[in-house]
Amino acid sequence: MGDAPKIEGPEGLGLKELLEAYERQLIQSALDAAAWNQRRAATALGLLPTTLHEKMKRLGLLRRSLADPRPAQVA
């Protein structure tokens, strides 16, 4: 069997990257709407707060301290 061709989305991204970008956008919007209150954002998204926090860590959306001007690190 040969390698299957990679089908890409509108920006040259695969399904995994497109889903991750969409998930990041949804979480960012919920956090903005909830003034970064993670419990309220989690409720709005239908998630447990711990699940939201894990997703935020994975997507590099953890808010950093105002005293630390460095960008958040993505794992």
C-alpha positions, 0 to 999 in steps of 0.5 A: 500500500502506498502513502495516501495523499495529504488533503489540506484545508484552505490555508494549507493546513491539515484537519488536525491543525484546522481543528486546533485553530478552531478550538483555540478561537472558540476558547479565546472567544469564551474567555474574552466574553467571560473576562478571563473567568475560567469557570464561567468560560468553561460553563459557556463551553459545556466543559469542566473547568479542569478540562478547559484548563488542560485545553488552555495549556495545550493550546498556549492560552494560559494568561501570564502575569502582568509582571512577566512580559515574556510571551507564553511558552507553547509546549 
